Amino acid sequence: MDSDAYARAKAGGPHEGLLRTYRDKPASLINKAIGSLVRKIAIHEQKIANPDAFLRPYVDERERRHLIDSKWPTEILIFRAEIEVLQGLLGEREHG
């Protein structure tokens, strides 16, 4: 499995530091990190679907819109790319 995010990280692009950090870690730790990222995605999706459950009442509408429309969706994309990088690392170990 050689995902685009993994290929870019291997080439020194985004998430190269993540790849370097996990390169020599055991598969169990990499899988744990993947699980953590999956949970973060789920929480962010919940935040987007029901922001009132996560935001204090005094957060102004402009900040609220920014979180819902930009910040949380962008972070989800980052988490997904990080998962791809870690899965690519595991795949390369398995398949050489």
C-alpha positions as CSV (number, residue, x, y, z in Angstrom):
1,M,0.0,0.0,0.0
2,D,1.6,3.2,-1.1
3,S,-0.8,6.0,-0.6
4,D,-0.3,9.5,-1.9
5,A,0.1,10.8,1.7
6,Y,2.6,8.1,2.4
7,A,4.6,8.7,-0.8
8,R,4.7,12.4,-0.1
9,A,5.9,11.8,3.5
10,K,8.6,9.5,2.2
11,A,9.7,12.2,-0.2
12,G,10.1,14.7,2.6
13,G,6.7,16.4,2.2
14,P,3.8,16.8,4.7
15,H,3.9,14.3,7.6
16,E,7.5,13.4,7.0
17,G,8.1,14.0,10.7
18,L,5.3,11.6,11.6
19,L,6.8,9.0,9.4
20,R,10.3,9.5,10.9
21,T,8.8,9.3,14.4
22,Y,7.1,6.0,13.8
23,R,9.5,4.4,11.3
24,D,11.2,2.3,14.0
25,K,8.2,1.8,16.3
26,P,6.5,-1.5,16.8
27,A,3.4,-2.2,14.7
28,S,1.3,-2.3,17.9
29,L,2.2,1.3,18.7
30,I,1.5,2.4,15.1
31,N,-1.9,0.6,15.3
32,K,-2.6,2.4,18.6
33,A,-1.8,5.7,17.0
34,I,-4.1,4.9,14.1
35,G,-6.9,4.1,16.6
36,S,-6.3,7.4,18.3
37,L,-6.6,9.3,15.0
38,V,-9.8,7.4,14.1
39,R,-11.3,8.5,17.5
40,K,-10.2,12.1,16.9
41,I,-12.0,12.0,13.5
42,A,-15.2,10.7,15.2
43,I,-15.1,13.5,17.8
44,H,-14.5,16.2,15.2
45,E,-17.4,14.8,13.1
46,Q,-19.6,15.0,16.3
47,K,-18.4,18.6,16.9
48,I,-19.5,19.5,13.3
49,A,-22.8,17.8,13.7
50,N,-23.6,19.2,17.1
51,P,-21.3,22.1,18.0
52,D,-23.5,23.2,20.9
53,A,-22.5,20.1,22.8
54,F,-18.8,21.2,22.5
55,L,-18.7,25.0,22.5
56,R,-19.3,27.3,25.3
57,P,-22.4,29.5,24.9
58,Y,-20.3,32.7,24.6
59,V,-18.4,31.7,21.5
60,D,-19.4,34.2,18.9
61,E,-21.0,33.2,15.6
62,R,-18.0,34.1,13.5
63,E,-15.7,31.8,15.5
64,R,-18.4,29.1,15.5
65,R,-18.7,29.2,11.7
66,H,-14.9,29.1,11.4
67,L,-14.7,26.0,13.6
68,I,-17.6,24.2,11.8
69,D,-16.7,25.2,8.2
70,S,-12.9,25.3,8.3
71,K,-10.9,24.3,11.4
72,W,-12.6,21.0,12.2
73,P,-12.9,19.8,8.6
74,T,-9.3,20.7,7.9
75,E,-8.2,18.8,11.0
76,I,-10.2,15.7,9.9
77,L,-8.3,15.9,6.5
78,I,-5.0,16.0,8.4
79,F,-5.9,13.1,10.6
80,R,-6.9,11.0,7.6
81,A,-3.6,11.8,5.9
82,E,-1.8,10.8,9.0
83,I,-3.7,7.5,9.1
84,E,-2.7,7.0,5.4
85,V,1.0,7.6,6.3
86,L,0.9,5.2,9.2
87,Q,-1.0,2.5,7.2
88,G,1.5,3.0,4.4
89,L,4.4,2.4,6.8
90,L,2.7,-0.8,8.0
91,G,1.9,-1.9,4.5
92,E,5.5,-1.4,3.4
93,R,6.7,-3.5,6.3
94,E,4.4,-6.3,5.4
95,H,5.0,-6.2,1.7
96,G,8.5,-4.8,1.5
